[in-house]
Amino acid sequence: MPVVTIGQNTADDFSGCEDALLDDNSPNTNFSSGTTLTVEDTFQIPILRFTGLSNIPTDATINAVTLHFNVASVAFVGGGAVMNFYEVLRDWIVGQVTYNSYTTGNGWGTPGALDASDIDTTPAHTETCN
């Protein structure tokens, strides 16, 4: 099986992703134009997806994926801040997605993409930051 390299080990060389921030303090505002995805409180939900993956054969087996996060600071009580990663089920549009809508005129099942119709409610991955 061939090895397919999509990006190297830095965020600077991979343009095949889209992201936005869902912020309940500004529920109808699209936050997708920044160069970084910063989460400052529990009322902000980042969403991220990878595009440009068409060079991976449909019958390929993906053995490993590494995603690096830069955690600048963690405010927590007790044993650390827990990050859960969920698969987003709706086909959101990066320039339109908000806390209330995944596309203009189409609302999430629950604002913030928290409904079982919006996400797979079982985390795909969980990470604890200390």
C-alpha positions in Angstrom: 0.0 0.0 0.0 1.5 3.4 -0.9 2.1 6.1 1.7 0.3 9.3 1.0 1.7 12.4 2.7 -0.8 15.3 3.0 1.2 17.7 5.0 4.4 17.9 6.9 4.7 18.4 10.7 3.8 22.1 10.8 0.5 23.9 10.5 2.1 26.4 8.1 2.4 23.9 5.2 -1.1 22.4 5.2 -3.9 24.4 3.7 -6.4 21.5 3.4 -8.5 22.3 6.4 -11.4 24.6 7.3 -12.3 25.9 10.7 -14.7 28.2 12.6 -15.6 29.1 16.1 -19.2 28.7 17.4 -19.6 31.4 20.1 -22.8 31.6 22.1 -22.0 35.2 23.1 -22.4 36.1 19.4 -24.7 33.3 18.2 -25.3 34.7 14.7 -21.8 35.8 13.9 -19.5 33.8 11.7 -15.9 33.4 13.1 -14.0 31.7 10.3 -11.7 34.4 8.9 -8.9 34.1 11.5 -5.5 32.4 11.0 -5.7 30.7 14.4 -8.5 28.9 16.2 -8.6 30.2 19.7 -10.9 29.0 22.4 -11.1 31.3 25.4 -14.1 29.9 27.4 -16.6 27.0 27.6 -19.1 28.9 25.6 -17.0 28.7 22.4 -16.9 25.5 20.3 -14.3 25.1 17.6 -15.1 23.1 14.5 -12.5 21.8 12.1 -12.6 19.6 9.0 -10.1 18.4 6.5 -10.5 19.0 2.8 -8.4 18.2 -0.2 -8.1 14.5 0.8 -9.1 13.2 -2.6 -5.6 11.8 -3.2 -6.3 9.1 -0.6 -7.7 6.0 -2.3 -11.2 5.1 -1.2 -10.0 1.6 -0.2 -7.0 2.9 1.8 -6.5 1.9 5.4 -5.4 4.9 7.6 -3.2 3.5 10.3 -2.4 6.8 12.1 -3.1 10.5 12.1 -1.3 13.1 14.2 -2.9 16.4 15.0 -0.9 18.9 17.0 -2.5 21.6 19.2 -0.8 24.4 20.9 -2.3 24.9 24.3 -1.2 28.3 25.6 -2.9 28.1 29.0 -5.4 25.9 30.8 -7.8 27.2 33.4 -9.3 24.3 35.3 -10.4 23.0 38.6 -9.1 19.6 39.6 -7.4 17.2 37.3 -7.1 19.1 34.1 -9.1 20.4 31.1 -10.7 17.7 29.1 -11.0 18.1 25.3 -13.5 15.9 23.5 -13.4 15.5 19.7 -16.6 14.7 17.9 -17.4 14.0 14.3 -19.7 16.7 12.9 -22.5 15.2 10.9 -23.8 18.3 9.2 -22.3 19.7 6.0 -21.5 23.1 7.4 -20.1 25.9 5.2 -17.1 27.7 6.5 -18.1 31.2 5.6 -21.7 30.8 6.9 -21.5 28.6 10.0 -22.5 30.2 13.4 -23.5 29.0 16.8 -27.1 28.9 15.6 -26.7 27.7 12.0 -24.5 25.3 10.0 -25.4 27.2 6.8 -27.4 30.4 6.2 -31.0 29.6 7.0 -30.3 26.0 8.3 -30.1 25.7 12.1 -28.3 23.1 14.1 -30.6 20.6 15.8 -29.4 22.3 19.0 -27.5 25.6 18.9 -23.8 25.0 19.2 -24.0 21.8 17.3 -24.8 19.8 20.4 -27.6 17.6 19.2 -27.3 13.9 18.0 -28.4 15.1 14.6 -25.4 17.5 14.5 -22.6 15.4 16.0 -21.8 11.8 16.8 -22.3 12.1 20.5 -19.6 9.5 21.3 -16.3 11.3 21.3 -13.9 10.1 18.6 -11.1 11.1 20.9 -10.6 12.6 24.4 -7.5 14.4 25.5 -6.7 15.9 29.0 -4.5 19.0 29.2 -2.7 19.8 32.4 
